[in-house]
């Protein structure tokens, strides 16, 4: 079986159908659901995916390793439910994995959507992610959030982008800031890191400066400004929640 696609999901009924349809060329599509309360599982099965359900949530890295262990293909493509493979990327993937001398791992440029448009700067473009690899050559780190693909050497870049509909609305932005900041703070606290309120403010200000000025977010117009503010909020709350965990530890 040449290609397995692996996806983890939870309450992704708005995304999962388009994601799965974009990879209908794969020989195997595996979805690991972590207790969705919407129609994610039903939709995924109707699209032909092999759906498995895990009742617990160990974090992004361990969850991706779970679904990776189920893959039987010679090659593995890891996707998020809010990502889409374009026809051009599809052809490129099929071409490279058919080569007998293909590298073990490929990274894919990602074009990300933020509340109405794809972002061209702000540190979001180019955004290469390691996603296509030879089975048995890689695994994901055990990080609760911002997991990495661990493999033996540098990844070879593909040319055609993966579409990432990461933030469809400002409600999505706020939900992700809350979810990811909690996971970050818990992971950082377990690693022995601590924070202060003043430090949280400083991290937020630096995130805005880095995104809007150093990463040329101003070239993305009004969307670049709102993205820089959202980046500042995310950084602020990550470190504020880390500070709060330290306060609770001292009680």
C-alpha positions in Angstrom: 0.0 0.0 0.0 1.9 3.1 -1.2 0.3 6.0 0.8 -1.5 6.3 4.2 -3.0 9.6 5.3 -3.3 10.1 9.1 -5.5 12.7 10.7 -6.4 13.5 14.3 -9.6 15.2 15.0 -12.1 16.5 17.5 -15.3 18.4 16.7 -14.2 19.1 13.1 -17.5 18.6 11.3 -17.0 21.9 9.5 -13.6 20.8 8.1 -13.3 17.1 7.9 -15.2 16.5 4.7 -13.2 18.9 2.6 -10.0 17.6 4.1 -10.8 14.0 3.3 -12.0 14.7 -0.2 -8.7 16.4 -0.9 -6.8 13.2 -0.2 -9.1 10.7 -1.9 -6.2 9.6 -4.0 -4.6 7.9 -0.9 -4.6 4.2 -0.5 -5.6 4.4 3.2 -7.1 7.3 5.2 -7.0 7.0 9.0 -8.8 9.3 11.3 -8.3 9.2 15.1 -11.1 11.0 16.9 -10.7 12.1 20.5 -14.4 12.1 21.6 -16.1 14.5 19.2 -19.6 15.6 20.2 -20.6 16.7 16.7 -20.8 14.7 13.4 -17.1 14.4 12.8 -17.0 10.6 13.1 -20.1 10.1 11.0 -18.9 12.4 8.2 -15.4 10.9 8.2 -16.8 7.4 7.8 -19.2 8.5 5.0 -16.1 9.9 3.2 -14.5 6.4 3.3 -12.0 7.0 6.1 -11.1 4.3 8.6 -12.2 6.0 11.9 -10.9 5.1 15.4 -12.0 6.7 18.6 -9.8 7.4 21.7 -11.7 8.5 24.8 -8.7 10.2 26.4 -6.5 13.1 25.2 -2.7 12.6 25.8 -1.7 15.7 23.8 -1.0 16.4 20.1 2.3 14.5 19.8 1.2 11.3 21.5 -2.1 11.3 19.7 -0.4 11.6 16.3 1.9 8.7 17.3 -1.2 6.6 18.1 -2.7 7.1 14.6 0.7 6.7 13.0 1.0 3.2 14.6 -2.2 2.2 12.7 -0.8 3.2 9.3 0.1 0.3 6.9 1.3 2.3 3.9 4.9 2.5 2.6 4.5 6.3 2.9 2.7 8.5 5.4 1.1 11.9 5.0 0.1 13.6 8.2 -2.6 16.3 8.0 -4.7 18.4 10.3 -8.4 18.5 9.7 -8.3 22.1 8.7 -5.7 21.5 5.9 -6.3 20.7 2.2 -4.2 19.1 -0.5 -4.5 21.0 -3.8 -4.5 19.1 -7.1 -1.0 20.4 -7.8 0.3 19.1 -4.5 -1.5 15.8 -5.0 0.4 15.2 -8.3 3.7 16.3 -6.7 3.2 13.9 -3.8 2.4 11.0 -6.1 5.4 11.8 -8.3 8.0 11.9 -5.5 6.8 8.8 -3.6 7.1 6.8 -6.8 10.8 7.5 -7.2 13.0 4.6 -6.0 15.6 7.1 -4.8 13.2 9.3 -2.9 14.4 11.0 0.3 12.9 9.7 3.5 11.1 12.9 4.5 9.6 15.9 2.7 8.5 19.2 4.1 5.5 21.0 2.5 5.1 24.8 2.3 1.8 25.9 3.9 -0.4 28.8 3.0 -2.6 29.8 6.0 -6.0 31.5 6.2 -6.7 34.1 8.8 -10.2 35.5 9.0 -10.9 36.2 5.4 -7.7 35.8 3.5 -4.5 33.9 3.1 -1.6 35.6 4.8 1.5 36.4 2.8 3.9 37.7 5.5 3.7 38.0 9.3 6.0 35.0 9.7 3.3 32.7 8.3 4.8 32.5 4.8 6.8 30.5 4.0 5.8 28.0 6.6 7.4 24.6 5.8 6.0 21.6 7.8 7.5 18.1 7.8 4.5 16.0 6.8 5.4 13.3 4.2 7.7 10.5 5.2 8.7 6.9 4.6 6.9 4.6 7.0 9.1 3.6 9.9 11.5 6.5 9.4 10.0 9.0 11.8 7.7 9.6 14.8 6.2 12.6 16.5 7.7 14.2 19.6 5.7 13.7 22.8 4.9 17.4 23.2 1.4 18.3 24.4 1.3 21.1 21.8 3.5 22.2 18.9 4.7 18.7 18.3 7.6 18.0 15.9 8.2 15.2 13.4 11.4 13.5 14.5 13.4 12.0 11.7 17.0 11.2 10.8 18.0 14.1 8.6 16.9 17.3 6.8 13.5 17.2 5.0 13.4 17.8 1.3 11.0 20.7 0.3 8.1 20.2 -2.0 7.1 23.1 -4.2 3.3 23.2 -4.1 1.6 24.5 -0.9 -0.8 22.9 1.5 -3.8 25.1 2.2 -4.4 25.7 5.9 -7.8 27.1 7.0 -6.6 27.7 10.5 -8.7 30.7 11.6 -12.0 31.1 9.8 -13.4 33.6 12.3 -12.3 35.6 15.3 -14.2 33.2 17.5 -11.9 30.5 16.2 -8.9 32.7 17.1 -10.1 33.1 20.7 -10.9 29.4 21.1 -7.4 28.4 19.8 -5.7 31.0 21.9 -7.4 29.5 25.0 -6.8 25.9 24.0 -3.2 26.2 23.0 -2.2 28.6 25.8 -3.5 26.0 28.3 -1.5 23.2 26.7 1.6 25.3 26.5 1.5 26.4 30.1 0.9 22.8 31.4 3.8 21.5 29.3 6.2 24.3 30.3 5.3 24.0 33.9 6.0 20.2 33.8 9.4 21.1 32.3 10.2 23.3 35.3 9.6 26.7 33.6 8.0 29.5 35.6 6.7 33.0 34.6 5.7 36.4 36.0 2.9 38.8 35.1 5.5 41.4 33.9 7.2 38.7 31.8 3.8 37.7 30.3 3.3 41.4 29.2 6.8 41.5 27.8 6.3 38.3 25.8 3.1 39.7 24.4 4.7 43.0 23.4 7.6 41.1 21.7 5.2 38.9 19.8 3.5 41.9 18.4 6.7 43.6 17.4 8.1 40.4 15.9 5.0 39.6 13.9 4.0 43.1 12.7 7.4 44.7 12.2 10.2 42.2 12.0 8.1 39.6 10.0 6.6 42.4 7.9 3.0 41.8 9.1 2.2 45.4 8.1 2.4 44.2 4.4 -0.7 42.1 5.1 -2.7 45.3 5.8 -5.5 45.2 8.3 -5.3 41.4 8.5 -1.7 41.7 9.4 -2.5 44.1 12.3 -5.2 41.9 13.7 -2.9 38.8 13.3 -0.1 40.6 15.2 -2.6 41.5 18.0 -3.8 37.9 18.2 -0.2 36.7 18.3 0.5 39.1 21.2 -2.6 37.8 23.0 -1.6 34.2 22.6 1.9 34.8 23.9 0.6 36.9 26.8 -1.9 34.2 27.9 0.5 31.4 27.5 2.9 32.9 30.0 0.1 34.3 32.2 -1.3 30.8 32.6 2.2 29.5 33.4 2.5 32.2 36.1 -0.9 31.2 37.5 0.2 27.5 37.7 3.2 28.7 39.7 0.9 30.6 42.1 -1.2 27.5 42.7 1.9 25.4 43.4 2.8 27.7 46.3 -0.5 27.3 48.1 
